[in-house]
Amino acid sequence: MGSDPCHHCIRLRPLSDEAAVEILDFLQVFTTEFEIRYGDQIRRYYDERSRHNIVQTHPVRATDDPPF
């Protein structure tokens, strides 16, 4: 790893204010449309993983077995 804190970032060229705003607007519209189109799949992906993390993998101790 380099000393640059953003060593993995894409190097972007300078833009005019107008170009920056137009690109941002495009990305926001694209992201919204992407989420509308693929939102169910994205939610399903994260739901399956969160359920997997919640499921206990260790058996529960018997209630008549004191912890000490």
C-alpha positions in Angstrom: 0.0 0.0 0.0 1.2 3.4 -0.8 1.2 6.5 1.3 -1.6 8.0 -0.8 -4.8 7.6 1.3 -6.8 7.2 -1.9 -4.4 4.8 -3.7 -7.4 2.8 -5.0 -9.3 5.8 -6.2 -9.9 6.5 -9.9 -7.9 9.5 -10.9 -10.5 12.0 -12.3 -9.7 14.9 -14.5 -10.8 18.4 -13.6 -14.3 19.3 -14.9 -16.2 22.5 -15.4 -18.9 23.2 -12.8 -21.5 22.6 -15.5 -20.0 19.2 -16.5 -19.7 18.1 -12.9 -23.4 18.9 -12.3 -24.5 17.1 -15.5 -22.5 14.0 -14.6 -23.9 14.0 -11.1 -27.5 14.4 -12.4 -26.9 11.5 -14.8 -25.5 9.3 -12.0 -28.4 10.0 -9.7 -30.9 9.2 -12.5 -29.0 6.0 -13.4 -28.8 4.9 -9.8 -32.5 5.5 -9.2 -33.5 3.6 -12.4 -31.0 0.8 -11.4 -32.6 0.5 -8.0 -36.1 0.5 -9.5 -35.2 -2.3 -11.9 -33.0 -4.4 -9.7 -34.2 -3.4 -6.2 -36.0 -6.7 -5.5 -32.9 -8.7 -6.3 -30.7 -6.4 -4.3 -33.0 -6.6 -1.2 -33.1 -10.4 -1.6 -29.3 -10.6 -1.7 -28.9 -8.6 1.5 -31.9 -10.3 3.2 -30.4 -13.7 2.6 -27.1 -12.7 4.0 -28.5 -11.0 7.1 -30.7 -14.1 7.9 -27.5 -16.2 7.6 -25.8 -14.0 10.1 -28.7 -14.2 12.5 -29.1 -17.9 12.5 -27.4 -19.5 15.6 -24.8 -22.1 14.6 -24.2 -23.2 18.2 -26.8 -25.3 20.0 -28.6 -23.7 22.9 -27.7 -25.0 26.3 -30.2 -27.0 28.3 -32.1 -24.7 30.8 -31.4 -27.1 33.7 -27.6 -26.8 33.1 -26.4 -23.8 35.3 -23.7 -21.7 33.6 -21.3 -21.9 36.6 
